[in-house]
């Protein structure tokens, strides 16, 4: 049996999101690998600034995390 779902993380802004323990643990490394190392700081700074603007306009950020649970029996 599989069960699909999602949960949401809510953040005041992108600065808070990028500093959150779970984001750093589960996402940052793969996000950083998407861009060249020499541009990472510049790009993340720009993304953070733009996302902070959106958070200010909409009262925060919501990040939806999908998941699947699989119930299995060992035979």
PyMOL Python script that loads the backbone (N, CA, C, O; Angstrom):
from pymol import cmd

cmd.read_pdbstr("""\
ATOM      1  N   UNK A   1       0.845  -1.175   0.000  1.00  0.00           N
ATOM      2  CA  UNK A   1       0.000   0.000   0.000  1.00  0.00           C
ATOM      3  C   UNK A   1       0.893   1.241   0.000  1.00  0.00           C
ATOM      4  O   UNK A   1       1.857   1.326   0.761  1.00  0.00           O
ATOM      5  N   UNK A   2       0.564   2.187  -0.851  1.00  0.00           N
ATOM      6  CA  UNK A   2       1.298   3.453  -0.900  1.00  0.00           C
ATOM      7  C   UNK A   2       0.363   4.575  -0.471  1.00  0.00           C
ATOM      8  O   UNK A   2      -0.826   4.572  -0.789  1.00  0.00           O
ATOM      9  N   UNK A   3       0.912   5.511   0.240  1.00  0.00           N
ATOM     10  CA  UNK A   3       0.157   6.694   0.617  1.00  0.00           C
ATOM     11  C   UNK A   3       0.983   7.904   0.220  1.00  0.00           C
ATOM     12  O   UNK A   3       2.141   8.036   0.614  1.00  0.00           O
ATOM     13  N   UNK A   4       0.383   8.778  -0.558  1.00  0.00           N
ATOM     14  CA  UNK A   4       1.041   9.995  -1.004  1.00  0.00           C
ATOM     15  C   UNK A   4       0.499  11.173  -0.213  1.00  0.00           C
ATOM     16  O   UNK A   4      -0.651  11.162   0.228  1.00  0.00           O
ATOM     17  N   UNK A   5       1.322  12.170  -0.040  1.00  0.00           N
ATOM     18  CA  UNK A   5       0.872  13.364   0.651  1.00  0.00           C
ATOM     19  C   UNK A   5       1.899  14.465   0.536  1.00  0.00           C
ATOM     20  O   UNK A   5       2.850  14.379  -0.242  1.00  0.00           O
ATOM     21  N   UNK A   6       1.694  15.474   1.307  1.00  0.00           N
ATOM     22  CA  UNK A   6       2.646  16.567   1.374  1.00  0.00           C
ATOM     23  C   UNK A   6       2.491  17.281   2.707  1.00  0.00           C
ATOM     24  O   UNK A   6       1.442  17.221   3.349  1.00  0.00           O
ATOM     25  N   UNK A   7       3.541  17.946   3.097  1.00  0.00           N
ATOM     26  CA  UNK A   7       3.480  18.843   4.244  1.00  0.00           C
ATOM     27  C   UNK A   7       4.125  20.140   3.828  1.00  0.00           C
ATOM     28  O   UNK A   7       4.857  20.188   2.839  1.00  0.00           O
ATOM     29  N   UNK A   8       3.863  21.176   4.567  1.00  0.00           N
ATOM     30  CA  UNK A   8       4.348  22.505   4.214  1.00  0.00           C
ATOM     31  C   UNK A   8       5.238  23.063   5.308  1.00  0.00           C
ATOM     32  O   UNK A   8       4.971  22.902   6.499  1.00  0.00           O
ATOM     33  N   UNK A   9       6.286  23.714   4.882  1.00  0.00           N
ATOM     34  CA  UNK A   9       7.101  24.535   5.765  1.00  0.00           C
ATOM     35  C   UNK A   9       6.739  25.980   5.452  1.00  0.00           C
ATOM     36  O   UNK A   9       6.630  26.361   4.287  1.00  0.00           O
ATOM     37  N   UNK A  10       6.553  26.774   6.487  1.00  0.00           N
ATOM     38  CA  UNK A  10       6.263  28.192   6.297  1.00  0.00           C
ATOM     39  C   UNK A  10       7.406  29.000   6.896  1.00  0.00           C
ATOM     40  O   UNK A  10       7.881  28.716   7.996  1.00  0.00           O
ATOM     41  N   UNK A  11       7.836  30.008   6.153  1.00  0.00           N
ATOM     42  CA  UNK A  11       8.965  30.842   6.559  1.00  0.00           C
ATOM     43  C   UNK A  11       8.590  32.310   6.466  1.00  0.00           C
ATOM     44  O   UNK A  11       7.774  32.702   5.632  1.00  0.00           O
ATOM     45  N   UNK A  12       9.186  33.111   7.321  1.00  0.00           N
ATOM     46  CA  UNK A  12       8.960  34.559   7.271  1.00  0.00           C
ATOM     47  C   UNK A  12       9.522  35.131   5.976  1.00  0.00           C
ATOM     48  O   UNK A  12       8.943  36.046   5.390  1.00  0.00           O
ATOM     49  N   UNK A  13      10.662  34.584   5.530  1.00  0.00           N
ATOM     50  CA  UNK A  13      11.301  35.058   4.302  1.00  0.00           C
ATOM     51  C   UNK A  13      12.337  34.037   3.838  1.00  0.00           C
ATOM     52  O   UNK A  13      12.530  33.002   4.476  1.00  0.00           O
ATOM     53  N   UNK A  14      12.999  34.337   2.721  1.00  0.00           N
ATOM     54  CA  UNK A  14      13.996  33.415   2.160  1.00  0.00           C
ATOM     55  C   UNK A  14      15.223  33.293   3.057  1.00  0.00           C
ATOM     56  O   UNK A  14      15.826  32.222   3.135  1.00  0.00           O
ATOM     57  N   UNK A  15      15.593  34.356   3.721  1.00  0.00           N
ATOM     58  CA  UNK A  15      16.743  34.307   4.621  1.00  0.00           C
ATOM     59  C   UNK A  15      16.506  33.252   5.694  1.00  0.00           C
ATOM     60  O   UNK A  15      17.393  32.449   5.984  1.00  0.00           O
ATOM     61  N   UNK A  16      15.314  33.252   6.282  1.00  0.00           N
ATOM     62  CA  UNK A  16      14.970  32.242   7.292  1.00  0.00           C
ATOM     63  C   UNK A  16      14.946  30.852   6.677  1.00  0.00           C
ATOM     64  O   UNK A  16      15.404  29.894   7.300  1.00  0.00           O
ATOM     65  N   UNK A  17      14.415  30.727   5.458  1.00  0.00           N
ATOM     66  CA  UNK A  17      14.344  29.430   4.799  1.00  0.00           C
ATOM     67  C   UNK A  17      15.737  28.861   4.553  1.00  0.00           C
ATOM     68  O   UNK A  17      15.993  27.697   4.864  1.00  0.00           O
ATOM     69  N   UNK A  18      16.641  29.669   3.998  1.00  0.00           N
ATOM     70  CA  UNK A  18      17.977  29.180   3.683  1.00  0.00           C
ATOM     71  C   UNK A  18      18.784  28.833   4.934  1.00  0.00           C
ATOM     72  O   UNK A  18      19.737  28.058   4.847  1.00  0.00           O
ATOM     73  N   UNK A  19      18.431  29.384   6.083  1.00  0.00           N
ATOM     74  CA  UNK A  19      19.132  29.090   7.329  1.00  0.00           C
ATOM     75  C   UNK A  19      18.520  27.924   8.101  1.00  0.00           C
ATOM     76  O   UNK A  19      19.120  27.436   9.058  1.00  0.00           O
ATOM     77  N   UNK A  20      17.338  27.476   7.698  1.00  0.00           N
ATOM     78  CA  UNK A  20      16.641  26.404   8.410  1.00  0.00           C
ATOM     79  C   UNK A  20      17.425  25.091   8.312  1.00  0.00           C
ATOM     80  O   UNK A  20      17.949  24.748   7.253  1.00  0.00           O
ATOM     81  N   UNK A  21      17.496  24.370   9.421  1.00  0.00           N
ATOM     82  CA  UNK A  21      18.296  23.140   9.491  1.00  0.00           C
ATOM     83  C   UNK A  21      17.894  22.136   8.412  1.00  0.00           C
ATOM     84  O   UNK A  21      18.763  21.618   7.711  1.00  0.00           O
ATOM     85  N   UNK A  22      16.602  21.849   8.261  1.00  0.00           N
ATOM     86  CA  UNK A  22      16.174  20.831   7.311  1.00  0.00           C
ATOM     87  C   UNK A  22      16.474  21.236   5.871  1.00  0.00           C
ATOM     88  O   UNK A  22      16.846  20.389   5.059  1.00  0.00           O
ATOM     89  N   UNK A  23      16.324  22.489   5.551  1.00  0.00           N
ATOM     90  CA  UNK A  23      16.629  22.968   4.200  1.00  0.00           C
ATOM     91  C   UNK A  23      18.113  22.773   3.912  1.00  0.00           C
ATOM     92  O   UNK A  23      18.489  22.323   2.829  1.00  0.00           O
ATOM     93  N   UNK A  24      18.948  23.111   4.881  1.00  0.00           N
ATOM     94  CA  UNK A  24      20.395  22.947   4.697  1.00  0.00           C
ATOM     95  C   UNK A  24      20.754  21.462   4.581  1.00  0.00           C
ATOM     96  O   UNK A  24      21.626  21.095   3.793  1.00  0.00           O
ATOM     97  N   UNK A  25      20.095  20.624   5.349  1.00  0.00           N
ATOM     98  CA  UNK A  25      20.373  19.189   5.350  1.00  0.00           C
ATOM     99  C   UNK A  25      19.891  18.511   4.063  1.00  0.00           C
ATOM    100  O   UNK A  25      20.624  17.722   3.465  1.00  0.00           O
ATOM    101  N   UNK A  26      18.678  18.812   3.644  1.00  0.00           N
ATOM    102  CA  UNK A  26      18.046  18.039   2.575  1.00  0.00           C
ATOM    103  C   UNK A  26      18.113  18.660   1.182  1.00  0.00           C
ATOM    104  O   UNK A  26      18.007  17.941   0.188  1.00  0.00           O
ATOM    105  N   UNK A  27      18.286  19.975   1.087  1.00  0.00           N
ATOM    106  CA  UNK A  27      18.144  20.619  -0.210  1.00  0.00           C
ATOM    107  C   UNK A  27      19.348  21.426  -0.694  1.00  0.00           C
ATOM    108  O   UNK A  27      19.656  21.400  -1.885  1.00  0.00           O
ATOM    109  N   UNK A  28      20.023  22.128   0.182  1.00  0.00           N
ATOM    110  CA  UNK A  28      21.039  23.091  -0.247  1.00  0.00           C
ATOM    111  C   UNK A  28      22.131  22.474  -1.118  1.00  0.00           C
ATOM    112  O   UNK A  28      22.514  23.054  -2.133  1.00  0.00           O
ATOM    113  N   UNK A  29      22.627  21.315  -0.731  1.00  0.00           N
ATOM    114  CA  UNK A  29      23.715  20.699  -1.492  1.00  0.00           C
ATOM    115  C   UNK A  29      23.301  20.448  -2.948  1.00  0.00           C
ATOM    116  O   UNK A  29      24.058  20.747  -3.871  1.00  0.00           O
ATOM    117  N   UNK A  30      22.113  19.907  -3.145  1.00  0.00           N
ATOM    118  CA  UNK A  30      21.669  19.624  -4.514  1.00  0.00           C
ATOM    119  C   UNK A  30      21.370  20.917  -5.269  1.00  0.00           C
ATOM    120  O   UNK A  30      21.611  20.992  -6.474  1.00  0.00           O
ATOM    121  N   UNK A  31      20.853  21.930  -4.587  1.00  0.00           N
ATOM    122  CA  UNK A  31      20.601  23.217  -5.252  1.00  0.00           C
ATOM    123  C   UNK A  31      21.923  23.845  -5.700  1.00  0.00           C
ATOM    124  O   UNK A  31      22.020  24.368  -6.810  1.00  0.00           O
ATOM    125  N   UNK A  32      22.920  23.793  -4.849  1.00  0.00           N
ATOM    126  CA  UNK A  32      24.220  24.387  -5.165  1.00  0.00           C
ATOM    127  C   UNK A  32      24.878  23.664  -6.344  1.00  0.00           C
ATOM    128  O   UNK A  32      25.566  24.291  -7.150  1.00  0.00           O
ATOM    129  N   UNK A  33      24.671  22.359  -6.445  1.00  0.00           N
ATOM    130  CA  UNK A  33      25.252  21.586  -7.553  1.00  0.00           C
ATOM    131  C   UNK A  33      24.659  21.961  -8.904  1.00  0.00           C
ATOM    132  O   UNK A  33      25.244  21.642  -9.939  1.00  0.00           O
ATOM    133  N   UNK A  34      23.532  22.619  -8.914  1.00  0.00           N
ATOM    134  CA  UNK A  34      22.887  23.004 -10.175  1.00  0.00           C
ATOM    135  C   UNK A  34      23.594  24.155 -10.876  1.00  0.00           C
ATOM    136  O   UNK A  34      23.393  24.374 -12.071  1.00  0.00           O
ATOM    137  N   UNK A  35      24.418  24.888 -10.141  1.00  0.00           N
ATOM    138  CA  UNK A  35      25.075  26.072 -10.712  1.00  0.00           C
ATOM    139  C   UNK A  35      26.588  25.963 -10.519  1.00  0.00           C
ATOM    140  O   UNK A  35      27.066  25.174  -9.703  1.00  0.00           O
ATOM    141  N   UNK A  36      27.321  26.753 -11.270  1.00  0.00           N
ATOM    142  CA  UNK A  36      28.774  26.719 -11.143  1.00  0.00           C
ATOM    143  C   UNK A  36      29.198  27.313  -9.794  1.00  0.00           C
ATOM    144  O   UNK A  36      28.582  28.254  -9.294  1.00  0.00           O
ATOM    145  N   UNK A  37      30.248  26.752  -9.228  1.00  0.00           N
ATOM    146  CA  UNK A  37      30.697  27.161  -7.903  1.00  0.00           C
ATOM    147  C   UNK A  37      31.096  28.631  -7.839  1.00  0.00           C
ATOM    148  O   UNK A  37      30.888  29.288  -6.820  1.00  0.00           O
ATOM    149  N   UNK A  38      31.666  29.146  -8.920  1.00  0.00           N
ATOM    150  CA  UNK A  38      32.108  30.535  -8.899  1.00  0.00           C
ATOM    151  C   UNK A  38      30.938  31.520  -8.958  1.00  0.00           C
ATOM    152  O   UNK A  38      31.119  32.703  -8.666  1.00  0.00           O
ATOM    153  N   UNK A  39      29.757  31.059  -9.327  1.00  0.00           N
ATOM    154  CA  UNK A  39      28.577  31.934  -9.402  1.00  0.00           C
ATOM    155  C   UNK A  39      27.584  31.696  -8.259  1.00  0.00           C
ATOM    156  O   UNK A  39      26.615  32.443  -8.121  1.00  0.00           O
ATOM    157  N   UNK A  40      27.815  30.667  -7.444  1.00  0.00           N
ATOM    158  CA  UNK A  40      26.846  30.260  -6.423  1.00  0.00           C
ATOM    159  C   UNK A  40      26.468  31.393  -5.475  1.00  0.00           C
ATOM    160  O   UNK A  40      25.284  31.651  -5.259  1.00  0.00           O
ATOM    161  N   UNK A  41      27.452  32.062  -4.915  1.00  0.00           N
ATOM    162  CA  UNK A  41      27.164  33.127  -3.943  1.00  0.00           C
ATOM    163  C   UNK A  41      26.350  34.252  -4.585  1.00  0.00           C
ATOM    164  O   UNK A  41      25.380  34.735  -4.001  1.00  0.00           O
ATOM    165  N   UNK A  42      26.744  34.657  -5.769  1.00  0.00           N
ATOM    166  CA  UNK A  42      26.040  35.728  -6.481  1.00  0.00           C
ATOM    167  C   UNK A  42      24.592  35.332  -6.796  1.00  0.00           C
ATOM    168  O   UNK A  42      23.666  36.116  -6.588  1.00  0.00           O
ATOM    169  N   UNK A  43      24.413  34.124  -7.292  1.00  0.00           N
ATOM    170  CA  UNK A  43      23.075  33.671  -7.674  1.00  0.00           C
ATOM    171  C   UNK A  43      22.182  33.493  -6.451  1.00  0.00           C
ATOM    172  O   UNK A  43      21.032  33.931  -6.460  1.00  0.00           O
ATOM    173  N   UNK A  44      22.695  32.856  -5.400  1.00  0.00           N
ATOM    174  CA  UNK A  44      21.879  32.668  -4.204  1.00  0.00           C
ATOM    175  C   UNK A  44      21.541  33.999  -3.539  1.00  0.00           C
ATOM    176  O   UNK A  44      20.460  34.145  -2.968  1.00  0.00           O
ATOM    177  N   UNK A  45      22.424  34.943  -3.602  1.00  0.00           N
ATOM    178  CA  UNK A  45      22.134  36.268  -3.065  1.00  0.00           C
ATOM    179  C   UNK A  45      20.986  36.927  -3.834  1.00  0.00           C
ATOM    180  O   UNK A  45      20.087  37.514  -3.233  1.00  0.00           O
ATOM    181  N   UNK A  46      21.021  36.826  -5.146  1.00  0.00           N
ATOM    182  CA  UNK A  46      19.960  37.374  -5.985  1.00  0.00           C
ATOM    183  C   UNK A  46      18.638  36.661  -5.740  1.00  0.00           C
ATOM    184  O   UNK A  46      17.601  37.308  -5.593  1.00  0.00           O
ATOM    185  N   UNK A  47      18.667  35.340  -5.695  1.00  0.00           N
ATOM    186  CA  UNK A  47      17.452  34.555  -5.438  1.00  0.00           C
ATOM    187  C   UNK A  47      16.874  34.911  -4.070  1.00  0.00           C
ATOM    188  O   UNK A  47      15.668  35.120  -3.937  1.00  0.00           O
ATOM    189  N   UNK A  48      17.726  34.979  -3.066  1.00  0.00           N
ATOM    190  CA  UNK A  48      17.276  35.322  -1.715  1.00  0.00           C
ATOM    191  C   UNK A  48      16.618  36.699  -1.693  1.00  0.00           C
ATOM    192  O   UNK A  48      15.564  36.875  -1.082  1.00  0.00           O
ATOM    193  N   UNK A  49      17.230  37.664  -2.350  1.00  0.00           N
ATOM    194  CA  UNK A  49      16.681  39.017  -2.395  1.00  0.00           C
ATOM    195  C   UNK A  49      15.308  39.041  -3.059  1.00  0.00           C
ATOM    196  O   UNK A  49      14.376  39.664  -2.549  1.00  0.00           O
ATOM    197  N   UNK A  50      15.189  38.364  -4.192  1.00  0.00           N
ATOM    198  CA  UNK A  50      13.898  38.324  -4.905  1.00  0.00           C
ATOM    199  C   UNK A  50      12.832  37.594  -4.088  1.00  0.00           C
ATOM    200  O   UNK A  50      11.682  38.027  -4.026  1.00  0.00           O
ATOM    201  N   UNK A  51      13.223  36.489  -3.466  1.00  0.00           N
ATOM    202  CA  UNK A  51      12.260  35.742  -2.649  1.00  0.00           C
ATOM    203  C   UNK A  51      11.854  36.529  -1.412  1.00  0.00           C
ATOM    204  O   UNK A  51      10.705  36.448  -0.977  1.00  0.00           O
ATOM    205  N   UNK A  52      12.781  37.290  -0.840  1.00  0.00           N
ATOM    206  CA  UNK A  52      12.437  38.140   0.297  1.00  0.00           C
ATOM    207  C   UNK A  52      11.410  39.192  -0.116  1.00  0.00           C
ATOM    208  O   UNK A  52      10.516  39.527   0.662  1.00  0.00           O
ATOM    209  N   UNK A  53      11.534  39.712  -1.332  1.00  0.00           N
ATOM    210  CA  UNK A  53      10.544  40.659  -1.840  1.00  0.00           C
ATOM    211  C   UNK A  53       9.162  40.022  -1.964  1.00  0.00           C
ATOM    212  O   UNK A  53       8.153  40.627  -1.602  1.00  0.00           O
ATOM    213  N   UNK A  54       9.131  38.798  -2.477  1.00  0.00           N
ATOM    214  CA  UNK A  54       7.864  38.072  -2.588  1.00  0.00           C
ATOM    215  C   UNK A  54       7.282  37.782  -1.205  1.00  0.00           C
ATOM    216  O   UNK A  54       6.077  37.919  -0.996  1.00  0.00           O
ATOM    217  N   UNK A  55       8.136  37.381  -0.264  1.00  0.00           N
ATOM    218  CA  UNK A  55       7.673  37.092   1.092  1.00  0.00           C
ATOM    219  C   UNK A  55       7.083  38.330   1.745  1.00  0.00           C
ATOM    220  O   UNK A  55       6.083  38.247   2.459  1.00  0.00           O
ATOM    221  N   UNK A  56       7.698  39.470   1.502  1.00  0.00           N
ATOM    222  CA  UNK A  56       7.188  40.724   2.062  1.00  0.00           C
ATOM    223  C   UNK A  56       5.823  41.055   1.464  1.00  0.00           C
ATOM    224  O   UNK A  56       4.916  41.500   2.167  1.00  0.00           O
ATOM    225  N   UNK A  57       5.695  40.837   0.191  1.00  0.00           N
ATOM    226  CA  UNK A  57       4.437  41.139  -0.509  1.00  0.00           C
ATOM    227  C   UNK A  57       3.306  40.198  -0.071  1.00  0.00           C
ATOM    228  O   UNK A  57       2.167  40.635   0.091  1.00  0.00           O
ATOM    229  N   UNK A  58       3.616  38.914   0.120  1.00  0.00           N
ATOM    230  CA  UNK A  58       2.582  37.920   0.401  1.00  0.00           C
ATOM    231  C   UNK A  58       2.526  37.452   1.854  1.00  0.00           C
ATOM    232  O   UNK A  58       1.747  36.559   2.185  1.00  0.00           O
ATOM    233  N   UNK A  59       3.335  38.040   2.713  1.00  0.00           N
ATOM    234  CA  UNK A  59       3.287  37.690   4.130  1.00  0.00           C
ATOM    235  C   UNK A  59       4.011  36.405   4.491  1.00  0.00           C
ATOM    236  O   UNK A  59       3.651  35.749   5.468  1.00  0.00           O
ATOM    237  N   UNK A  60       5.021  36.036   3.722  1.00  0.00           N
ATOM    238  CA  UNK A  60       5.828  34.859   4.036  1.00  0.00           C
ATOM    239  C   UNK A  60       5.973  33.950   2.831  1.00  0.00           C
ATOM    240  O   UNK A  60       5.487  34.246   1.739  1.00  0.00           O
ATOM    241  N   UNK A  61       6.654  32.836   3.058  1.00  0.00           N
ATOM    242  CA  UNK A  61       6.871  31.828   2.017  1.00  0.00           C
ATOM    243  C   UNK A  61       6.339  30.488   2.503  1.00  0.00           C
ATOM    244  O   UNK A  61       6.401  30.180   3.693  1.00  0.00           O
ATOM    245  N   UNK A  62       5.816  29.696   1.573  1.00  0.00           N
ATOM    246  CA  UNK A  62       5.379  28.343   1.893  1.00  0.00           C
ATOM    247  C   UNK A  62       6.089  27.392   0.941  1.00  0.00           C
ATOM    248  O   UNK A  62       6.026  27.565  -0.276  1.00  0.00           O
ATOM    249  N   UNK A  63       6.762  26.392   1.493  1.00  0.00           N
ATOM    250  CA  UNK A  63       7.454  25.389   0.708  1.00  0.00           C
ATOM    251  C   UNK A  63       6.743  24.054   0.926  1.00  0.00           C
ATOM    252  O   UNK A  63       6.723  23.537   2.043  1.00  0.00           O
ATOM    253  N   UNK A  64       6.161  23.498  -0.132  1.00  0.00           N
ATOM    254  CA  UNK A  64       5.453  22.221  -0.049  1.00  0.00           C
ATOM    255  C   UNK A  64       6.428  21.078  -0.294  1.00  0.00           C
ATOM    256  O   UNK A  64       7.180  21.089  -1.269  1.00  0.00           O
ATOM    257  N   UNK A  65       6.412  20.091   0.599  1.00  0.00           N
ATOM    258  CA  UNK A  65       7.298  18.938   0.515  1.00  0.00           C
ATOM    259  C   UNK A  65       6.445  17.695   0.262  1.00  0.00           C
ATOM    260  O   UNK A  65       5.713  17.261   1.151  1.00  0.00           O
ATOM    261  N   UNK A  66       6.530  17.112  -0.946  1.00  0.00           N
ATOM    262  CA  UNK A  66       5.769  15.882  -1.200  1.00  0.00           C
ATOM    263  C   UNK A  66       6.452  14.678  -0.553  1.00  0.00           C
ATOM    264  O   UNK A  66       7.668  14.671  -0.357  1.00  0.00           O
ATOM    265  N   UNK A  67       5.656  13.663  -0.225  1.00  0.00           N
ATOM    266  CA  UNK A  67       6.226  12.436   0.319  1.00  0.00           C
ATOM    267  C   UNK A  67       5.372  11.242  -0.099  1.00  0.00           C
ATOM    268  O   UNK A  67       4.227  11.386  -0.530  1.00  0.00           O
ATOM    269  N   UNK A  68       5.963  10.070   0.044  1.00  0.00           N
ATOM    270  CA  UNK A  68       5.241   8.818  -0.158  1.00  0.00           C
ATOM    271  C   UNK A  68       5.615   7.875   0.979  1.00  0.00           C
ATOM    272  O   UNK A  68       6.777   7.785   1.376  1.00  0.00           O
ATOM    273  N   UNK A  69       4.619   7.181   1.489  1.00  0.00           N
ATOM    274  CA  UNK A  69       4.843   6.167   2.520  1.00  0.00           C
ATOM    275  C   UNK A  69       4.487   4.829   1.888  1.00  0.00           C
ATOM    276  O   UNK A  69       3.427   4.691   1.279  1.00  0.00           O
ATOM    277  N   UNK A  70       5.363   3.849   2.030  1.00  0.00           N
ATOM    278  CA  UNK A  70       5.143   2.527   1.473  1.00  0.00           C
ATOM    279  C   UNK A  70       5.098   1.516   2.613  1.00  0.00           C
ATOM    280  O   UNK A  70       6.058   1.382   3.372  1.00  0.00           O
ATOM    281  N   UNK A  71       3.993   0.815   2.727  1.00  0.00           N
ATOM    282  CA  UNK A  71       3.839  -0.210   3.732  1.00  0.00           C
ATOM    283  C   UNK A  71       4.254  -1.537   3.112  1.00  0.00           C
ATOM    284  O   UNK A  71       3.673  -1.958   2.112  1.00  0.00           O
ATOM    285  N   UNK A  72       5.253  -2.201   3.692  1.00  0.00           N
ATOM    286  CA  UNK A  72       5.758  -3.429   3.103  1.00  0.00           C
ATOM    287  C   UNK A  72       5.903  -4.496   4.182  1.00  0.00           C
ATOM    288  O   UNK A  72       6.077  -4.201   5.364  1.00  0.00           O
ATOM    289  N   UNK A  73       5.825  -5.735   3.736  1.00  0.00           N
ATOM    290  CA  UNK A  73       6.001  -6.875   4.628  1.00  0.00           C
ATOM    291  C   UNK A  73       7.184  -7.690   4.115  1.00  0.00           C
ATOM    292  O   UNK A  73       7.245  -8.048   2.939  1.00  0.00           O
ATOM    293  N   UNK A  74       8.113  -7.974   5.009  1.00  0.00           N
ATOM    294  CA  UNK A  74       9.282  -8.783   4.647  1.00  0.00           C
ATOM    295  C   UNK A  74       8.860 -10.251   4.612  1.00  0.00           C
ATOM    296  O   UNK A  74       8.272 -10.770   5.561  1.00  0.00           O
ATOM    297  N   UNK A  75       9.173 -10.902   3.496  1.00  0.00           N
ATOM    298  CA  UNK A  75       8.818 -12.329   3.374  1.00  0.00           C
ATOM    299  C   UNK A  75      10.052 -13.193   3.332  1.00  0.00           C
ATOM    300  O   UNK A  75       9.947 -14.415   3.232  1.00  0.00           O
TER     301      UNK A  75
END
""", "prot")
cmd.dss("prot")
cmd.show_as("cartoon", "prot")
cmd.util.cbc("prot")
cmd.orient("prot")
